[in-house]
Amino acid sequence: MQCKQLFRLLREHVLRCEKLALLLAVTFVTPLLAQQDNLQRIPPQLKALANPSAAALQKQDQMIESVLEPELIFKVQPSQSKIVKTRLPITRVAITDAGVIDVNEISPAEIEIVGKRAGQTTMTLWFQNGDQETILRYLVLVAANDIEQERGEVEFGRLQTRINELYPNSYVQLIPIADKLIVRGQARDSKEAAEILAIVGSQSLDQGGNIMGGGVVNVGSVAKLPGAEDLATTSVVNLLHVPGEQQVMLKVRIAEITRSALRELGADFDIVKNSWSLSHFIGGAGNLTAILDNQDVNLFIRAFTTNGYGKLLAEPTLVTLSGQSANFISGGEFAVPTAVGIDGIGAVSTTFRGFGTQLAFTPTVIDKDRIRLNVAPSFSSVNQDNTVDGIPGLDVRGAMTTVDLREGQWLAIAGLIQDQQGGNHKRLPFLGDIPVAGAVFGNQKTDRQETELVILVSPELVHPLEFEQVPLLLPGMEVTDPTDAHFFFLQQTEGCADHHYRSTVWPQYRNQLHFDAKMAAKAMRQSKRHSKFHVKQQQYIVGPHGFSE
């Protein structure tokens, strides 16, 4: 029993010694190590100041009576004040940082100290005691206002409750931190997210359901709360999450068919005799010429008809995120010079004008699978008939509109049915009015143009393909080069899909094959173990091959 007590006392004594050693280390060793570490961090050019010379210290003793450090700590809350009454009159007050506190002098013996923002500074007071002046220095600490923080949480908690009541399918948390309001949680869709941010941040929405004048992160100042207009929250940080797919693929189909028909009938003649001539030309030479009596009579008959059609089908497809714009162009560009100059000094700048299939759209997922599209598809082609100063013109068909569609639905956003007809009749008076025979003395033409155009759009919510879902066959991968036999004898410009022939390396490759065949035949003659089929394989197959075991 005595041994147990002795062992327990010995253990307690050891624990006391360990605690004492730890206390001594914290009290003496740690400050010395910290001081040594601080000395190591001092730049080399300032180490001389850290270890002043004896002459410098003697000079300081001669010039400086004392260096006063802050003696006491003074605490005050932001947006609050404390009144200090003194026993002696205050002659002067000095503040290091006027942005932390402010001092108002009420009387020589009363001052008011107002906390402005969280931080710390020093305050020095000079007192007059007869002919003697006394100095008192404070370290002023302005801590965060816990009462204002709790009040902000309560007020914004009420707004949070009302928002969750208005939008039961969304869950929102309002967290005030410093001068910012954090809006986090989950919104049902992007439309509800924009509306919630508009309520919190006193913003307005545009036609697309997006916030006007705000960004993704900072959407502006917070709306004033009733009875809490003095809260210091000035900006909103959006951390709302919208579930579901947010990548939209837009399919556009532009279909156009143009038909034209032209009919023309006329005749021109030229009769020349020794003493007289008779000519009739309306519209120029014809497509049938007759020369009679040794070129004395020239007859030009023009009667022809023409029909034509043009078909256009473009299907651009583009993918982008909800709320983000995307642009697509497939075509070309041509240079457009522009003359510029000041005070008679001329110069030419060049810009490029694009043509072809163009698509620009901005999708917004506003209700699960309902998508609002701001879309502008167009198709343009070069028209040489509209050339001005060597710059060609463009024939443009396009549209710009905003529509709402469900995923997979199609909508015709633009259409055109145009029918143009024209005709003219040129003739000689009286002679051209004779039935049937009057066609010789005139020219008549009819022209008709029919155009049908329709533009369709369809949105889809998509997600990226996995590695094994990527299509193996892409456009153009099945097109091969024809062999010499197919090209010269069969007049083919494309080879077989399963026959990979390369005309750029075929002569060298053919010579190599012949050399390999000779070497393989020689090896077969030397060794009976090589079969003819094996030699045939070695000519065209490189690397491991065959059935797996």
Summary of the structure (lengths in Angstrom):
residues: 549
radius of gyration: 47.2
end to end distance: 80.2
largest distance: 165.7
contacts: 1394
relative contact order: 0.07
helix: 25%
strand: 45%
